[in-house]
Amino acid sequence: MNNKFLIPIIIIAVFIAGIVYFSFKRISMTSVEIPSTTTESITKIKNPTVSNSANDLAGSNNLESIGLWWDRDEHTTEYILFRSDVISGPFAEIGRVPAGLDRRTNAEDITQDAKVKTLCYKIEARDAAGKTVRIYEPICIPKWKN
């Protein structure tokens, strides 16, 4: 074979080999780094968001308050918020929130108890006649962790 054809073929082969090598190296580095970063992020979250099984009510501990948010119910004019020390109750009413136009609604329970004990919440959605049209599955937000 003529040398004038052999040299360009070798250069092209080396170029293609380099592309393949660095493509696989980038893929393997990415696949190694992602789980490590994800694991580190998860272990640093001491006060995670808690959701119910329907994922329509969630909350988080903010040290001196509990933030709550839930999916809006289209037939609702008002939401009644209840709190308890245990998920089975009894629950006491702590507030009322008028229904808005947003897809999710939220409220904040400002309480020093968030620092020292687990707090459980449930929400009832009521229509204009005051009839309960939906009861959200309760959630319990753990006490604040330093």
Residue pairs with C-beta under 8 A, 6 or more apart in sequence:
46 145
46 146
47 60
47 61
47 62
47 142
47 144
47 145
48 60
49 58
49 59
49 60
50 58
50 59
50 60
50 139
50 140
50 141
50 142
51 57
51 58
51 139
52 58
52 136
52 137
52 138
52 139
53 137
54 136
54 137
56 70
56 71
56 136
56 137
57 68
57 69
57 70
57 71
57 121
57 122
57 123
57 136
57 137
57 138
57 139
58 68
58 69
58 70
58 139
59 66
59 67
59 68
59 69
59 121
59 139
59 141
60 66
60 67
60 141
61 114
61 141
61 142
61 143
61 144
62 108
62 114
63 114
63 115
63 144
64 110
64 111
64 112
64 114
64 115
65 108
65 109
65 110
65 111
65 114
66 108
66 109
66 111
66 114
66 119
66 121
66 141
67 106
67 107
67 108
68 81
68 106
68 107
68 108
68 109
68 121
68 123
69 104
69 105
69 106
69 107
70 79
70 104
70 105
70 106
70 123
70 136
71 103
71 104
71 105
72 99
72 100
72 102
72 103
72 104
72 105
73 99
73 125
73 133
73 134
75 125
75 127
75 133
75 134
76 99
76 125
76 126
76 127
76 133
76 134
77 98
77 99
77 126
77 127
77 128
78 96
78 97
78 98
78 99
78 125
78 126
79 96
79 97
79 98
79 99
79 105
79 107
79 123
79 124
79 125
79 126
80 93
80 95
80 96
80 123
80 124
80 126
81 93
81 94
81 95
81 96
81 97
81 107
81 109
81 121
81 123
82 91
82 92
82 93
82 94
82 121
82 122
82 123
82 124
83 91
83 92
83 94
83 109
83 119
83 120
83 121
84 90
84 91
84 92
84 119
84 120
84 121
84 122
84 138
85 117
85 118
85 119
85 120
86 120
86 140
87 120
87 138
87 139
87 140
91 120
91 122
91 138
94 109
95 107
95 109
97 105
97 107
99 105
99 125
109 119
109 121
111 119
113 119
114 141
114 143
114 144
115 143
115 144
116 143
116 144
117 143
118 140
118 141
118 142
118 143
119 140
119 141
119 143
120 138
120 139
120 140
120 141
121 138
121 139
121 140
121 141
122 135
122 136
122 137
122 138
122 139
123 135
123 136
124 132
124 134
124 135
124 136
125 132
125 133
125 134
125 135
125 136
126 132
126 133
127 133
